[in-house]
Amino acid sequence: MADVPLRIVEGQALSARQKKELLNRLARIEGQLRGVQKLIALADAPSDCDAVAQQMSAARKALDRSFVQLLTASLVTQTGDAADLDDARSRAARVAALLDKFA
């Protein structure tokens, strides 16, 4: 089955541009993980584990960066659409709670 591009829907959480940037970043990470799988499958010598560990670390850091990008984009979008200062604070607090919970 061929990969079908995801349909990006307009919403209030993220702009279409922000979603596209995140999806592109995640596609690159997916490619990194496929590379890690190949390295593991082909690992023969103990030094091969060094290469696997290095690539896993790079993928983990890339995923962490995408997490920060998600929360930053969410914060900018949601507070920018706020009706007033109290609404902006409430929305920022919601994003801060996500950061506290998952970071």
ABEGO torsion letter per residue (X at the ends): XBBBBBBBBBBAABBAAAAAAAAAAAAAAAAAAAAAAAAAAABABAAAAAAAAAAAAAAAAAAAAAAAAAAAAAAAAAAAABABAAAAAAAAAAAAAAAAAAX
